[in-house]
Structures are given as structure tokens and as C-alpha cells.
Amino acid sequence: MKRALVFGASGQIGTPLLERLNDAGWRVFAVSRQVRSDSPGRHWLQGDFSGVRDLPESVEAIFSCGPLDMFARWHANASIRASRVVAFGSTSAATKHGSDDGDERDVARRLLGAEAALFSQSEQRGANATMLRPTLVYGAGRDATLTRIVQLAQRWGRFILPRHSDGLRQPVHVQDLAAAAFAACTATATHGRSYDLPGGEALPYREMVQRVLASLQPPPALHELPMPLFQLALKTAQARGIALGITAAAVERMRQDLAFDLGPARRDFAYAPRLFQPEARMFESPVTIRD
Ligand SMILES: NC(=O)c1ccc[n+]([C@@H]2O[C@H](COP(=O)([O-])OP(=O)(O)OC[C@H]3O[C@@H](n4cnc5c(N)ncnc54)[C@H](OP(=O)(O)O)[C@@H]3O)[C@@H](O)[C@H]2O)c1
């Protein structure tokens, strides 16, 4: 029986990955900071990146579905043997490295540094690493973009965007990412490579939000405001502690195309993400972990 060690196993991508591994007959060692109950084929290890108790000596594959930089630091000192390392990073490594916002540039720098470290550590240990970079993740009611938009829209009964929010987006479903991690793990062409993992459709930011709002019952209205008016409304909301995550850089990006090529992933491990067809349940309370 093949064995895997999974970090970030309770997360929105980790949860469907565990199901996929178990369904394919793998034995999974899943890491969490919480105490969780085992189930057939799944053993939870309590710990974090500073240490995990009772790690096995070897597994076929280590998956990272949590913070990449912390995983890379853990991996540098880990003694567990594994011939495969499959780790999620983010397309933010590419989209934020030139940002005006220093915090965003720092995110990009940490992601790129962690990717480079993981490739070099894995090579030194005779393991093969693959990096997966999702775009905008949705599907489990736990993402920081579309689920947050739904929460705000339901609170206000409407949502506002600056006019001309036409930058392309490719939202990607968590189940497609879990499938990608599993498929990439067993495809030798992926060894030593990074892949962008966009969703199956590119659409303007405004249309992405429109489709999400249309999936809700009742559907909140979408209002498009001239930029100065939008900024005034946002400032007012933020003064009341609302929508604090919508930074000036994030507003600017709504008009920028953030589009990535899924061709290499399709060629090397038959990546085939779904079209963007949101349903209200995808933005509801978090998925429950199947124990
Ligand atoms: N969400 C997105 O839109 C998005 C977009 C692009 C890329 N990604 C990348 O995809 C990967 C998975 O994303 P995700 O949203 O599913 O993951 P996540 O929610 O950020 O984290 C997944 C799990 O990792 C553990 N974790 C989080 N922070 C931790 C910390 N400081 N120390 C130890 N454990 C920690 C938590 O498990 P426990 O609480 O059980 O310990 C959490 O459930 C990440 O690398 C993320 O950067 C996400």
C-alpha cells in the first residue's frame, strides 16, 4: 500500500486530496495542529512545522497544502524519506512581485524563495519535487475572495465594484486542485517542474462577481461606481472595520488581467479544470472533514 504524508490536510485543498488518496487505496498520514479522529486509511498526526510527533520513517510522497514557506523550512531539516514532494504555492508569486504594496511583494518573494529551496533540497536528497500554483481558489466556502464577496453582498443586499473591473480571472475549484496534485504525483514528466493551475475559463472580474451573485437566493444587486466614488464607499466601510482586506493594490488589480496558461499541466498530467459555474453551496459554511 502506498503511503503519503500530507501537510495542510484539513484545508480547503487538503480535504479533497485526502479523500482522493484514500479512494485510490493510499494510506495517509495527515498533519494538523488540532487533535482529529482517525478513519480507515487515514491517521492524523498532531503537530506543526516546528515538529510533528510519530512521523513514519518513509513515505512514497509528501504533499504540502498549507503555507509553502513554512513547509520549505520544515522540509530542510526533516529526516523522513520520500521520493516525491508535491507542494502548492500560488500564482501570487508572479502577480505580486511587482506590486506597489510592500507586503504583497514580500508574499511573492517568500513564495519564490520557498519554491527554489524545495527544488534544491529535494534534488540533494534524490527526491523529485513538483510545484503547483493555483490562481483564485473557490468551492469550499473558505476562500478569501469569492466567499468573502458573498458574505459582504449578503450583509448589504448588494455589492459594489469600480467601473471597468475587466481584468481577466480564472477561478479554480478546490476539487480540481486536489485532482491535479494526485495526478501530478504519479506523472514523471512533472519532476522538477512548476505548473500554473488556472480554472477552466477566463472571465472579466465583473462577470466573475456577477455569476457568483446570480447563484445566491435572493441574488444581491451589483452596482458599478466611478473609481473615486468606489474608493469613498470603501473608505467609509473600512472606517467601520468592514472589507479591510480590500487593499488599494487589490482594487487596482481588478482592472488587470491575471491569466495563466494551463497547457503545460494539461500536457504533463491531463489537467482539465471545470468551467466557472458557481452555486450558492460553494460559498456556504466550511466543508466538514470526513472522518
Ligand atoms: N486559498 C487560495 O485562494 C489560494 C490561492 C492560491 C494558492 N493557494 C495555496 O494553496 C495551498 C492550500 O491552500 P488552502 O487555502 O487550502 O490552505 P490554508 O487554509 O491556508 O491552510 C491549510 C491548512 O494548513 C494548516 N495551517 C495553516 N496555517 C498554518 C500554520 N501557520 N502552521 C501550521 N499549519 C498551518 C491548517 O491546518 P490545521 O489547522 O489543521 O493545522 C489549515 O487548515 C496553500 O499553499 C495556499 O497558499 C491558496
PDBQT file of the ligand as one rigid body, heavy atoms in Angstrom, charges set to zero:
ROOT
HETATM    1  N1  LIG A 301      -6.881  29.995  -0.916  1.00  0.00    +0.000 N 
HETATM    2  C1  LIG A 301      -6.486  30.471  -2.081  1.00  0.00    +0.000 C 
HETATM    3  O1  LIG A 301      -7.185  31.258  -2.767  1.00  0.00    +0.000 OA
HETATM    4  C2  LIG A 301      -5.152  30.037  -2.656  1.00  0.00    +0.000 A 
HETATM    5  C3  LIG A 301      -4.778  30.564  -3.881  1.00  0.00    +0.000 A 
HETATM    6  C4  LIG A 301      -3.588  30.175  -4.412  1.00  0.00    +0.000 A 
HETATM    7  C5  LIG A 301      -2.789  29.282  -3.720  1.00  0.00    +0.000 A 
HETATM    8  N2  LIG A 301      -3.157  28.772  -2.524  1.00  0.00    +0.000 N 
HETATM    9  C6  LIG A 301      -2.244  27.855  -1.844  1.00  0.00    +0.000 C 
HETATM   10  O2  LIG A 301      -2.782  26.535  -1.796  1.00  0.00    +0.000 OA
HETATM   11  C7  LIG A 301      -2.373  25.903  -0.581  1.00  0.00    +0.000 C 
HETATM   12  C8  LIG A 301      -3.570  25.413   0.154  1.00  0.00    +0.000 C 
HETATM   13  O3  LIG A 301      -4.470  26.489   0.354  1.00  0.00    +0.000 OA
HETATM   14  P1  LIG A 301      -5.637  26.405   1.432  1.00  0.00    +0.000 P 
HETATM   15  O4  LIG A 301      -6.377  27.693   1.314  1.00  0.00    +0.000 OA
HETATM   16  O5  LIG A 301      -6.325  25.114   1.268  1.00  0.00    +0.000 OA
HETATM   17  O6  LIG A 301      -4.768  26.325   2.746  1.00  0.00    +0.000 OA
HETATM   18  P2  LIG A 301      -4.897  27.040   4.154  1.00  0.00    +0.000 P 
HETATM   19  O7  LIG A 301      -6.320  27.146   4.541  1.00  0.00    +0.000 OA
HETATM   20  O8  LIG A 301      -4.064  28.266   4.147  1.00  0.00    +0.000 OA
HETATM   21  O9  LIG A 301      -4.189  26.033   5.117  1.00  0.00    +0.000 OA
HETATM   22  C9  LIG A 301      -4.487  24.672   5.067  1.00  0.00    +0.000 C 
HETATM   23  C10 LIG A 301      -4.186  24.077   6.405  1.00  0.00    +0.000 C 
HETATM   24  O10 LIG A 301      -2.826  24.288   6.772  1.00  0.00    +0.000 OA
HETATM   25  C11 LIG A 301      -2.731  24.399   8.183  1.00  0.00    +0.000 C 
HETATM   26  N3  LIG A 301      -2.058  25.647   8.520  1.00  0.00    +0.000 N 
HETATM   27  C12 LIG A 301      -2.405  26.881   8.153  1.00  0.00    +0.000 A 
HETATM   28  N4  LIG A 301      -1.566  27.791   8.686  1.00  0.00    +0.000 NA
HETATM   29  C13 LIG A 301      -0.675  27.098   9.426  1.00  0.00    +0.000 A 
HETATM   30  C14 LIG A 301       0.428  27.459  10.217  1.00  0.00    +0.000 A 
HETATM   31  N5  LIG A 301       0.773  28.753  10.387  1.00  0.00    +0.000 N 
HETATM   32  N6  LIG A 301       1.142  26.497  10.820  1.00  0.00    +0.000 NA
HETATM   33  C15 LIG A 301       0.783  25.203  10.689  1.00  0.00    +0.000 A 
HETATM   34  N7  LIG A 301      -0.264  24.785   9.951  1.00  0.00    +0.000 NA
HETATM   35  C16 LIG A 301      -0.978  25.728   9.326  1.00  0.00    +0.000 A 
HETATM   36  C17 LIG A 301      -4.155  24.401   8.753  1.00  0.00    +0.000 C 
HETATM   37  O11 LIG A 301      -4.426  23.111   9.269  1.00  0.00    +0.000 OA
HETATM   38  P3  LIG A 301      -4.681  22.836  10.849  1.00  0.00    +0.000 P 
HETATM   39  O12 LIG A 301      -5.477  23.980  11.385  1.00  0.00    +0.000 OA
HETATM   40  O13 LIG A 301      -5.438  21.541  10.828  1.00  0.00    +0.000 OA
HETATM   41  O14 LIG A 301      -3.339  22.732  11.472  1.00  0.00    +0.000 OA
HETATM   42  C18 LIG A 301      -5.011  24.663   7.510  1.00  0.00    +0.000 C 
HETATM   43  O15 LIG A 301      -6.271  24.019   7.532  1.00  0.00    +0.000 OA
HETATM   44  C19 LIG A 301      -1.536  26.931   0.194  1.00  0.00    +0.000 C 
HETATM   45  O16 LIG A 301      -0.177  26.734  -0.123  1.00  0.00    +0.000 OA
HETATM   46  C20 LIG A 301      -2.005  28.241  -0.382  1.00  0.00    +0.000 C 
HETATM   47  O17 LIG A 301      -1.023  29.235  -0.301  1.00  0.00    +0.000 OA
HETATM   48  C21 LIG A 301      -4.344  29.120  -1.974  1.00  0.00    +0.000 A 
ENDROOT
TORSDOF 0
